[in-house]
Every structure is written in structure tokens, then in C-alpha cells.
Amino acid sequence: MESRNLGVNEQISATYLQENLEARLAIRTTPMLQSGRPRHEQISDWLREQIEKGLFHVDDQLPSENQLGQQFDVSRITVRRALQTLESDGLIYRRQGLGAFVKDARLLQGMVKLTDFVEDMAQAGLEASSRVVHFDHVEPPGFVQVALNVEPHVRVCRLDRLRLGDNLPIAFDQTWLPVFYGQLLQGYDLEHETIYRILEEDYQVPVLRGRYRLDAVNADEFVAEHLGVPVGRAVFLIERLSMTTGDKPIYIQRRYYRTDRVTYEIEVARKGGTSAGAGMPLREFAPVFRNAG
């Protein structure tokens, strides 16, 4: 296997980010910086204008610090201050080792972060652990074919894990990945490692977007056996599709929670002047773990 420090996502996208970035830079005329005003403010204003005009789209990568420094003939410190301003204003986000990307401004209004299992457990004061039940190539069910955009009869990787809090079953996960991404997980301790960390930090595959579906279902025999509940018991299902650059699907996951040990709380806030017909943005959507004793 190649070194884990390789940016393998660029192999998939055929240098998608760099080619598109260079094309956008080539058609722009860099403005002259004016004296009497901080340079970093002028650079941040220029980048803001490019974003607002739609020349950079959501999740597009901005020019690197070196590129902007050469473009405006300024130091990297000046460029860094400009990017910090945009990040503070909620226009961009940055990923270590990858650069700066345009943020969806709508996230400030209504998007709620669903944290991963380890973070949820830590917040609840419980020790998180997992047991790998299955990790192999399988022929995917229809909904997985559609979500991952794979042809019929093309096999994918499936990872099943029982999620524990203080050694008690909390949830059961089934995760399907295209073979390319699934093979990158080989050799890792998947009872303690997260897929996000492996892909983002070791392979520079940014997880940029997620789509969630929440449902109440009855546990079938397979799920019930692993969760330790009777067949037909109501469980809480969260289905998550995670995507990378170019909206390429990384994985689709179904997580089944025991309803006697976890529930979710929703907090909403009505902003001043919100009309009666307007939706109220969610401020928090977080799990609350019940006493299992």
C-alpha cells in the first residue's frame, strides 16, 4: 500500500481542486492594493467579493497562502490575517494541511452539527468503545447502490460495529463504503479509530458534507441480537450519507440506537422579527443518554 501521507482523494478527482482553482485564478484581475489601509483588510474584502459574486462556490478551495502572497506581493502573515477575518465572519473554513474552503452561509442559520459517537460519549461522561462485528466486501442493497452511485452487482465494503458506553450496548452501526475508501481502512484498529479521522488526517480526504435522515423502526432479528433487545423493539435510526469534494459519496451509514438508553433533545430559537410562516432554526440537536442501571 502507498504511504498513508498521500493525498489519495486527488487521485479520485483527477486533480479536481487544483485544475479548477487555477482556471478561476487565470480569469481574474488582481486589484492594486491601496496605501493608507491595512493590506490584509483589502485582501479579505477582495476574497469576500469573489465569494459573493459566485466565482467561488460552497466547498470550493481558495487559493493557497503562497498563491495569494504571490498574487498580491505580500507576506504569508498578511494573507493569514485576511483568511482569519473571513473565517471569523463565517465565510470560510480551514482544514489543517488542506487549505481554506468556502463555507455554506446557510449553516449559520439552520444547520446543526451531529457529533460522532466518541464525542457524544465523552460529553455524557461515558467511556466509548466498539466491537467490530463484520468487515468485508458485500453486494449492496438497493438503497446503498443509489446512495453510493455504484452499478448493480458492484461490491462494496460493509463495516458493522456495536457501539458501547461503559461497556453497555448503546447503538449498532452498519456502514457501506465504495471499495476504494474501504480498502484504506484495512489495518486500522476500527474498534477505537473513527472513519473521519483516518480519511481526513491520514489520507487528506476531506469530509465536507453530510445528509441525515431520522426514523423510528422496529429492530429486526439481526439488529435486535446485537443490541440485546427483543425482536420488534422500537429503535431510533439515524441514516447518514457523508460526501467529499465534488459531492462524491464516501459512505452511507445506518445507526440504530437503543431507545431505553438514548434520546435526542432539540432546541430551537425564534429570531426577532421571524414571521409566523418562517421556520425556526435549530440551535442544538444532541443525544441524551439515560441511566442504564
Secondary structure as UniProt FT lines:
FT   TURN            4..5
FT   HELIX           8..13
FT   HELIX           16..26
FT   TURN            35..36
FT   HELIX           39..52
FT   TURN            53..54
FT   TURN            58..59
FT   HELIX           65..72
FT   HELIX           76..88
FT   TURN            89..90
FT   STRAND          92..95
FT   TURN            96..98
FT   STRAND          99..102
FT   TURN            105..106
FT   HELIX           107..110
FT   HELIX           117..123
FT   TURN            124..125
FT   STRAND          128..138
FT   HELIX           142..148
FT   TURN            152..153
FT   STRAND          156..165
FT   TURN            166..167
FT   STRAND          168..177
FT   HELIX           179..184
FT   TURN            185..187
FT   TURN            190..192
FT   HELIX           195..197
FT   HELIX           198..202
FT   STRAND          209..218
FT   HELIX           221..227
FT   TURN            231..232
FT   STRAND          234..244
FT   HELIX           245..247
FT   STRAND          248..258
FT   TURN            259..261
FT   STRAND          262..268
FT   TURN            272..273
FT   TURN            276..277
FT   STRAND          282..289
//
